[in-house]
């Protein structure tokens, strides 16, 4: 891997963790996580 790869990888990991924390408020149970795709189609 090159220095570009090493600089992008932490940004990607931080982005994914940030999305996880942002969506944490909306999902209370594991059922919310697994049914999210199904529920979004009905709206």
N, CA, C, O and CB atoms as a CASP TS submission, in Angstrom:
PFRMAT TS
TARGET T0000
AUTHOR 0000-0000-0000
METHOD Language model
MODEL 1
PARENT N/A
ATOM      1  N   UNK     1       0.856  -1.184   0.000  1.00  0.00           N
ATOM      2  CA  UNK     1       0.000   0.000   0.000  1.00  0.00           C
ATOM      3  C   UNK     1       0.897   1.241   0.000  1.00  0.00           C
ATOM      4  O   UNK     1       1.993   1.245   0.560  1.00  0.00           O
ATOM      5  CB  UNK     1      -0.971   0.001   1.237  1.00  0.00           C
ATOM      6  N   UNK     2       0.398   2.273  -0.638  1.00  0.00           N
ATOM      7  CA  UNK     2       1.163   3.514  -0.722  1.00  0.00           C
ATOM      8  C   UNK     2       0.693   4.491   0.341  1.00  0.00           C
ATOM      9  O   UNK     2      -0.252   4.222   1.083  1.00  0.00           O
ATOM     10  CB  UNK     2       1.034   4.140  -2.119  1.00  0.00           C
ATOM     11  N   UNK     3       1.374   5.632   0.401  1.00  0.00           N
ATOM     12  CA  UNK     3       1.011   6.633   1.410  1.00  0.00           C
ATOM     13  C   UNK     3      -0.395   7.184   1.174  1.00  0.00           C
ATOM     14  O   UNK     3      -1.058   7.604   2.123  1.00  0.00           O
ATOM     15  CB  UNK     3       2.025   7.780   1.406  1.00  0.00           C
ATOM     16  N   UNK     4      -0.853   7.188  -0.065  1.00  0.00           N
ATOM     17  CA  UNK     4      -2.224   7.648  -0.348  1.00  0.00           C
ATOM     18  C   UNK     4      -3.237   6.690   0.278  1.00  0.00           C
ATOM     19  O   UNK     4      -4.233   7.113   0.865  1.00  0.00           O
ATOM     20  CB  UNK     4      -2.465   7.760  -1.885  1.00  0.00           C
ATOM     21  N   UNK     5      -2.965   5.401   0.141  1.00  0.00           N
ATOM     22  CA  UNK     5      -3.848   4.398   0.744  1.00  0.00           C
ATOM     23  C   UNK     5      -3.894   4.541   2.264  1.00  0.00           C
ATOM     24  O   UNK     5      -4.958   4.464   2.878  1.00  0.00           O
ATOM     25  CB  UNK     5      -3.386   2.984   0.364  1.00  0.00           C
ATOM     26  N   UNK     6      -2.721   4.751   2.857  1.00  0.00           N
ATOM     27  CA  UNK     6      -2.652   4.898   4.311  1.00  0.00           C
ATOM     28  C   UNK     6      -3.324   6.185   4.792  1.00  0.00           C
ATOM     29  O   UNK     6      -3.755   6.261   5.942  1.00  0.00           O
ATOM     30  CB  UNK     6      -1.201   4.875   4.768  1.00  0.00           C
ATOM     31  N   UNK     7      -3.415   7.179   3.939  1.00  0.00           N
ATOM     32  CA  UNK     7      -4.085   8.417   4.344  1.00  0.00           C
ATOM     33  C   UNK     7      -5.593   8.334   4.140  1.00  0.00           C
ATOM     34  O   UNK     7      -6.344   8.988   4.863  1.00  0.00           O
ATOM     35  CB  UNK     7      -3.524   9.600   3.563  1.00  0.00           C
ATOM     36  N   UNK     8      -6.044   7.558   3.186  1.00  0.00           N
ATOM     37  CA  UNK     8      -7.482   7.420   2.928  1.00  0.00           C
ATOM     38  C   UNK     8      -8.136   6.442   3.893  1.00  0.00           C
ATOM     39  O   UNK     8      -9.281   6.648   4.295  1.00  0.00           O
ATOM     40  CB  UNK     8      -7.721   6.963   1.492  1.00  0.00           C
ATOM     41  N   UNK     9      -7.436   5.394   4.268  1.00  0.00           N
ATOM     42  CA  UNK     9      -8.002   4.358   5.133  1.00  0.00           C
ATOM     43  C   UNK     9      -8.516   4.905   6.464  1.00  0.00           C
ATOM     44  O   UNK     9      -9.640   4.566   6.836  1.00  0.00           O
ATOM     45  CB  UNK     9      -6.966   3.295   5.395  1.00  0.00           C
ATOM     46  N   UNK    10      -7.776   5.723   7.201  1.00  0.00           N
ATOM     47  CA  UNK    10      -8.318   6.264   8.464  1.00  0.00           C
ATOM     48  C   UNK    10      -9.526   7.175   8.240  1.00  0.00           C
ATOM     49  O   UNK    10     -10.434   7.214   9.070  1.00  0.00           O
ATOM     50  CB  UNK    10      -7.232   7.040   9.209  1.00  0.00           C
ATOM     51  N   UNK    11      -9.541   7.903   7.128  1.00  0.00           N
ATOM     52  CA  UNK    11     -10.701   8.754   6.826  1.00  0.00           C
ATOM     53  C   UNK    11     -11.944   7.903   6.592  1.00  0.00           C
ATOM     54  O   UNK    11     -13.031   8.240   7.061  1.00  0.00           O
ATOM     55  CB  UNK    11     -10.422   9.635   5.589  1.00  0.00           C
ATOM     56  N   UNK    12     -11.778   6.810   5.872  1.00  0.00           N
ATOM     57  CA  UNK    12     -12.905   5.908   5.613  1.00  0.00           C
ATOM     58  C   UNK    12     -13.409   5.287   6.913  1.00  0.00           C
ATOM     59  O   UNK    12     -14.617   5.223   7.145  1.00  0.00           O
ATOM     60  CB  UNK    12     -12.495   4.801   4.620  1.00  0.00           C
ATOM     61  N   UNK    13     -12.497   4.837   7.748  1.00  0.00           N
ATOM     62  CA  UNK    13     -12.893   4.222   9.018  1.00  0.00           C
ATOM     63  C   UNK    13     -13.613   5.242   9.900  1.00  0.00           C
ATOM     64  O   UNK    13     -14.623   4.917  10.525  1.00  0.00           O
ATOM     65  CB  UNK    13     -11.658   3.651   9.754  1.00  0.00           C
ATOM     66  N   UNK    14     -13.100   6.465   9.954  1.00  0.00           N
ATOM     67  CA  UNK    14     -13.744   7.515  10.744  1.00  0.00           C
ATOM     68  C   UNK    14     -15.133   7.833  10.187  1.00  0.00           C
ATOM     69  O   UNK    14     -16.063   8.083  10.954  1.00  0.00           O
ATOM     70  CB  UNK    14     -12.873   8.789  10.764  1.00  0.00           C
ATOM     71  N   UNK    15     -15.277   7.825   8.882  1.00  0.00           N
ATOM     72  CA  UNK    15     -16.567   8.081   8.243  1.00  0.00           C
ATOM     73  C   UNK    15     -17.587   7.005   8.620  1.00  0.00           C
ATOM     74  O   UNK    15     -18.722   7.323   8.974  1.00  0.00           O
ATOM     75  CB  UNK    15     -16.404   8.145   6.714  1.00  0.00           C
ATOM     76  N   UNK    16     -17.192   5.750   8.546  1.00  0.00           N
ATOM     77  CA  UNK    16     -18.094   4.642   8.877  1.00  0.00           C
ATOM     78  C   UNK    16     -18.485   4.684  10.355  1.00  0.00           C
ATOM     79  O   UNK    16     -19.649   4.468  10.693  1.00  0.00           O
ATOM     80  CB  UNK    16     -17.433   3.289   8.539  1.00  0.00           C
ATOM     81  N   UNK    17     -17.530   4.957  11.227  1.00  0.00           N
ATOM     82  CA  UNK    17     -17.830   5.059  12.660  1.00  0.00           C
ATOM     83  C   UNK    17     -18.749   6.243  12.921  1.00  0.00           C
ATOM     84  O   UNK    17     -19.656   6.155  13.750  1.00  0.00           O
ATOM     85  CB  UNK    17     -16.531   5.200  13.485  1.00  0.00           C
ATOM     86  N   UNK    18     -18.524   7.346  12.222  1.00  0.00           N
ATOM     87  CA  UNK    18     -19.380   8.523  12.375  1.00  0.00           C
ATOM     88  C   UNK    18     -20.812   8.250  11.965  1.00  0.00           C
ATOM     89  O   UNK    18     -21.746   8.689  12.636  1.00  0.00           O
ATOM     90  CB  UNK    18     -18.836   9.672  11.565  1.00  0.00           C
ATOM     91  N   UNK    19     -20.991   7.532  10.876  1.00  0.00           N
ATOM     92  CA  UNK    19     -22.346   7.164  10.460  1.00  0.00           C
ATOM     93  C   UNK    19     -22.991   6.265  11.497  1.00  0.00           C
ATOM     94  O   UNK    19     -24.181   6.400  11.785  1.00  0.00           O
ATOM     95  CB  UNK    19     -22.326   6.465   9.093  1.00  0.00           C
ATOM     96  N   UNK    20     -22.216   5.351  12.057  1.00  0.00           N
ATOM     97  CA  UNK    20     -22.744   4.468  13.097  1.00  0.00           C
ATOM     98  C   UNK    20     -23.235   5.238  14.304  1.00  0.00           C
ATOM     99  O   UNK    20     -24.309   4.949  14.833  1.00  0.00           O
ATOM    100  CB  UNK    20     -21.691   3.476  13.524  1.00  0.00           C
ATOM    101  N   UNK    21     -22.459   6.216  14.746  1.00  0.00           N
ATOM    102  CA  UNK    21     -22.886   7.023  15.892  1.00  0.00           C
ATOM    103  C   UNK    21     -24.090   7.897  15.543  1.00  0.00           C
ATOM    104  O   UNK    21     -24.966   8.108  16.383  1.00  0.00           O
ATOM    105  CB  UNK    21     -21.731   7.900  16.382  1.00  0.00           C
ATOM    106  N   UNK    22     -24.139   8.405  14.315  1.00  0.00           N
ATOM    107  CA  UNK    22     -25.260   9.255  13.915  1.00  0.00           C
ATOM    108  C   UNK    22     -26.563   8.455  13.844  1.00  0.00           C
ATOM    109  O   UNK    22     -27.622   8.967  14.206  1.00  0.00           O
ATOM    110  CB  UNK    22     -24.970   9.914  12.559  1.00  0.00           C
ATOM    111  N   UNK    23     -26.494   7.228  13.389  1.00  0.00           N
ATOM    112  CA  UNK    23     -27.703   6.411  13.257  1.00  0.00           C
ATOM    113  C   UNK    23     -28.063   5.669  14.537  1.00  0.00           C
ATOM    114  O   UNK    23     -29.139   5.079  14.634  1.00  0.00           O
ATOM    115  CB  UNK    23     -27.528   5.418  12.138  1.00  0.00           C
ATOM    116  N   UNK    24     -27.186   5.697  15.497  1.00  0.00           N
ATOM    117  CA  UNK    24     -27.415   5.009  16.761  1.00  0.00           C
ATOM    118  C   UNK    24     -28.678   5.506  17.458  1.00  0.00           C
ATOM    119  O   UNK    24     -29.365   4.729  18.121  1.00  0.00           O
ATOM    120  CB  UNK    24     -26.216   5.186  17.675  1.00  0.00           C
ATOM    121  N   UNK    25     -28.985   6.771  17.317  1.00  0.00           N
ATOM    122  CA  UNK    25     -30.169   7.347  17.978  1.00  0.00           C
ATOM    123  C   UNK    25     -31.473   6.799  17.413  1.00  0.00           C
ATOM    124  O   UNK    25     -32.467   6.688  18.131  1.00  0.00           O
ATOM    125  CB  UNK    25     -30.157   8.862  17.843  1.00  0.00           C
ATOM    126  N   UNK    26     -31.470   6.457  16.125  1.00  0.00           N
ATOM    127  CA  UNK    26     -32.701   6.054  15.467  1.00  0.00           C
ATOM    128  C   UNK    26     -32.997   4.561  15.607  1.00  0.00           C
ATOM    129  O   UNK    26     -34.145   4.144  15.451  1.00  0.00           O
ATOM    130  CB  UNK    26     -32.634   6.419  14.015  1.00  0.00           C
ATOM    131  N   UNK    27     -31.992   3.764  15.894  1.00  0.00           N
ATOM    132  CA  UNK    27     -32.170   2.322  15.983  1.00  0.00           C
ATOM    133  C   UNK    27     -32.062   1.890  17.437  1.00  0.00           C
ATOM    134  O   UNK    27     -30.993   1.964  18.042  1.00  0.00           O
ATOM    135  CB  UNK    27     -31.129   1.581  15.112  1.00  0.00           C
ATOM    136  N   UNK    28     -33.176   1.442  17.984  1.00  0.00           N
ATOM    137  CA  UNK    28     -33.208   1.053  19.397  1.00  0.00           C
ATOM    138  C   UNK    28     -32.931  -0.432  19.599  1.00  0.00           C
ATOM    139  O   UNK    28     -32.347  -0.820  20.611  1.00  0.00           O
ATOM    140  CB  UNK    28     -34.554   1.404  19.999  1.00  0.00           C
ATOM    141  N   UNK    29     -33.344  -1.269  18.643  1.00  0.00           N
ATOM    142  CA  UNK    29     -33.148  -2.710  18.769  1.00  0.00           C
ATOM    143  C   UNK    29     -32.511  -3.254  17.502  1.00  0.00           C
ATOM    144  O   UNK    29     -32.406  -2.547  16.500  1.00  0.00           O
ATOM    145  CB  UNK    29     -34.485  -3.426  19.052  1.00  0.00           C
ATOM    146  N   UNK    30     -32.090  -4.503  17.546  1.00  0.00           N
ATOM    147  CA  UNK    30     -31.533  -5.124  16.342  1.00  0.00           C
ATOM    148  C   UNK    30     -32.602  -5.299  15.275  1.00  0.00           C
ATOM    149  O   UNK    30     -32.285  -5.328  14.085  1.00  0.00           O
ATOM    150  CB  UNK    30     -30.903  -6.477  16.680  1.00  0.00           C
ATOM    151  N   UNK    31     -33.858  -5.417  15.677  1.00  0.00           N
ATOM    152  CA  UNK    31     -34.941  -5.524  14.704  1.00  0.00           C
ATOM    153  C   UNK    31     -35.039  -4.243  13.877  1.00  0.00           C
ATOM    154  O   UNK    31     -35.332  -4.307  12.683  1.00  0.00           O
ATOM    155  CB  UNK    31     -36.282  -5.810  15.412  1.00  0.00           C
ATOM    156  N   UNK    32     -34.801  -3.091  14.486  1.00  0.00           N
ATOM    157  CA  UNK    32     -34.789  -1.836  13.733  1.00  0.00           C
ATOM    158  C   UNK    32     -33.724  -1.876  12.645  1.00  0.00           C
ATOM    159  O   UNK    32     -33.946  -1.397  11.532  1.00  0.00           O
ATOM    160  CB  UNK    32     -34.546  -0.643  14.673  1.00  0.00           C
ATOM    161  N   UNK    33     -32.579  -2.442  12.967  1.00  0.00           N
ATOM    162  CA  UNK    33     -31.488  -2.519  12.001  1.00  0.00           C
ATOM    163  C   UNK    33     -31.856  -3.438  10.845  1.00  0.00           C
ATOM    164  O   UNK    33     -31.674  -3.073   9.684  1.00  0.00           O
ATOM    165  CB  UNK    33     -30.203  -3.007  12.677  1.00  0.00           C
ATOM    166  N   UNK    34     -32.369  -4.620  11.145  1.00  0.00           N
ATOM    167  CA  UNK    34     -32.648  -5.596  10.104  1.00  0.00           C
ATOM    168  C   UNK    34     -33.889  -5.260   9.292  1.00  0.00           C
ATOM    169  O   UNK    34     -33.989  -5.680   8.140  1.00  0.00           O
ATOM    170  CB  UNK    34     -32.801  -6.953  10.711  1.00  0.00           C
ATOM    171  N   UNK    35     -34.833  -4.521   9.850  1.00  0.00           N
ATOM    172  CA  UNK    35     -36.052  -4.172   9.131  1.00  0.00           C
ATOM    173  C   UNK    35     -35.969  -2.804   8.466  1.00  0.00           C
ATOM    174  O   UNK    35     -36.941  -2.380   7.839  1.00  0.00           O
ATOM    175  CB  UNK    35     -37.226  -4.206  10.069  1.00  0.00           C
ATOM    176  N   UNK    36     -34.863  -2.107   8.577  1.00  0.00           N
ATOM    177  CA  UNK    36     -34.757  -0.749   8.045  1.00  0.00           C
ATOM    178  C   UNK    36     -34.989  -0.713   6.539  1.00  0.00           C
ATOM    179  O   UNK    36     -35.674   0.187   6.053  1.00  0.00           O
ATOM    180  CB  UNK    36     -33.390  -0.163   8.371  1.00  0.00           C
ATOM    181  N   UNK    37     -34.455  -1.639   5.806  1.00  0.00           N
ATOM    182  CA  UNK    37     -34.626  -1.649   4.353  1.00  0.00           C
ATOM    183  C   UNK    37     -36.093  -1.907   4.000  1.00  0.00           C
ATOM    184  O   UNK    37     -36.624  -1.313   3.062  1.00  0.00           O
ATOM    185  CB  UNK    37     -33.713  -2.722   3.701  1.00  0.00           C
ATOM    186  N   UNK    38     -36.732  -2.779   4.741  1.00  0.00           N
ATOM    187  CA  UNK    38     -38.137  -3.096   4.471  1.00  0.00           C
ATOM    188  C   UNK    38     -39.024  -1.890   4.768  1.00  0.00           C
ATOM    189  O   UNK    38     -39.929  -1.586   3.991  1.00  0.00           O
ATOM    190  CB  UNK    38     -38.591  -4.311   5.309  1.00  0.00           C
ATOM    191  N   UNK    39     -38.783  -1.219   5.853  1.00  0.00           N
ATOM    192  CA  UNK    39     -39.616  -0.090   6.239  1.00  0.00           C
ATOM    193  C   UNK    39     -39.419   1.116   5.333  1.00  0.00           C
ATOM    194  O   UNK    39     -40.365   1.872   5.110  1.00  0.00           O
ATOM    195  CB  UNK    39     -39.327   0.294   7.663  1.00  0.00           C
ATOM    196  N   UNK    40     -38.227   1.313   4.809  1.00  0.00           N
ATOM    197  CA  UNK    40     -37.966   2.476   3.958  1.00  0.00           C
ATOM    198  C   UNK    40     -38.676   2.347   2.619  1.00  0.00           C
ATOM    199  O   UNK    40     -38.969   3.365   1.991  1.00  0.00           O
ATOM    200  CB  UNK    40     -36.462   2.650   3.736  1.00  0.00           C
ATOM    201  N   UNK    41     -38.963   1.138   2.160  1.00  0.00           N
ATOM    202  CA  UNK    41     -39.662   0.951   0.887  1.00  0.00           C
ATOM    203  C   UNK    41     -41.141   1.287   0.997  1.00  0.00           C
ATOM    204  O   UNK    41     -41.775   1.628  -0.002  1.00  0.00           O
ATOM    205  CB  UNK    41     -39.498  -0.479   0.402  1.00  0.00           C
ATOM    206  N   UNK    42     -41.698   1.195   2.207  1.00  0.00           N
ATOM    207  CA  UNK    42     -43.124   1.443   2.377  1.00  0.00           C
ATOM    208  C   UNK    42     -43.468   2.920   2.477  1.00  0.00           C
ATOM    209  O   UNK    42     -44.644   3.279   2.415  1.00  0.00           O
ATOM    210  CB  UNK    42     -43.617   0.736   3.596  1.00  0.00           C
ATOM    211  N   UNK    43     -42.485   3.773   2.629  1.00  0.00           N
ATOM    212  CA  UNK    43     -42.765   5.199   2.807  1.00  0.00           C
ATOM    213  C   UNK    43     -42.880   5.909   1.488  1.00  0.00           C
ATOM    214  O   UNK    43     -43.115   7.117   1.455  1.00  0.00           O
ATOM    215  CB  UNK    43     -41.692   5.852   3.643  1.00  0.00           C
TER
END
